[in-house]
Amino acid sequence: MGLLASVGVLLPFPFYYWLWKYPQRWVDMCGKEREPSKEMAKVSHLLKLLQFLSLYSVSTLSWPPLYFYPLFAFGQFLNFRVYQLLGESGTYYGVRFGKNIPWVTEFPFGYIQDPQYIGSIMSLLACLSWVPLQYISLWIMGYLFMMRIESKEEPATRAKPLS
């Protein structure tokens, strides 16, 4: 189960990497009828479900320790706040797919670098009492990898929207 759980935890990151590096291919695949960010969100939600099932398969559930509540709550607050401010297109690579996404300076932006990833990492760390460290570490390494990849965005590589 360990190898399958590891693969499940890492499953989304090649997809995210491919979309970040080759956004025009995704836009072309989606065609004129489907919105690329919405389609990315659908695939991402399926991959997230597989990640959670992978973690669940190696988890030992018990009553959470006290550190769980503030870490998980603040981590999820950051995730929801980012989604609230950016919307689906801003959260799911809309700028890479050629959309004009307005610059946001409200909290947590301007205060926390990569707030959605930081929130997700905090939520994962909150689950350490249930999930072995190696699986949490793999997931966090995936986030750190994507944070690095996404920090080097080249506007010239953005997709051109289909007209």
Secondary structure, DSSP 8 states (H G I E B T S, - for coil): -HHHHHHHHHTHHHHHHHHHH-HHHHHHHHTTTS-HHHHHHHHHHHHHHHHHHHHHHT-------TTHHHHHHHHHHHHHHHHHHHHHHHHTTTTTTT-------STTTTTSSSHHHHHHHHHHHHGGGTS-HHHHHHHHHHHHHHHHHHTT--GGGS-----
